[in-house]
Structures are given as C-alpha cells and as structure tokens.
Amino acid sequence: MSDLQIEIIGLTAAVFTTIAFVPQVLKIWKNRDASGVSVTMYVIMFIGICIWFCYGILIDSIAVITANGVSGILQMFIIAFALILSLIHI
C-alpha cells in the first residue's frame, strides 16, 4: 500500500470516530440537559485526545491531527455544556 492509501484509511477512520461525538453534542444542545453525561469520562477522553493530537503532530499525520483536533473541540463543547447546565439546574 502507498502512503496515500494508508492516510486515506486513517482519514476514513478519523471521520467515523470524530462524528461519533456529534449526536451527544446535538442531544445536549437540543434538550439543554446533560444530566446523564459523565464529565469525568469526557475530561479523561479529552486528555487522551490532546496527547493523540500531539502525537499526530510529531509523526506528521493529517488523519491523526485532524481527527483529534475536531474531536477535542467536540469534547470541550460536551464538557462545557455539562458543567454549565449542571450549574444552572442546581
């Protein structure tokens, strides 16, 4: 396999693993309720995503950088929404 083909496989995987968080973001946004969300899990996931992002930079992989950059943004939204909404409902 060529490097381009390998990168395409990585980008395809990146798209699916990244968009996996979109339904959670949309559900929280639509319902204005994050009571069932584990903030701890998302914080741990965010830390891992940041490390993967750094790794992607070190190995110069567009797939790893893009997937984890977008995933990190989605994670931040989930964490922020969950924290803000929990403060509002106190």
C-alpha angles and dihedrals in degrees: 000000000000124000089250092055091048091050090050090054089050092049091049091052089045092055093053097044091046098048089049087082096050096081090055092050091048093047093051091045094047097044096034085222128115098162093123095050120106103222090188091058092050093047090051090046090049091053090051091048091052090052091048089049091054090047090052090054091049093051093037094235115160090195094055094042095047097043094049095041092055093038090052091054091049090048091052090053092050092047093045094046092048093049096043094045092047090054092049093051095049 
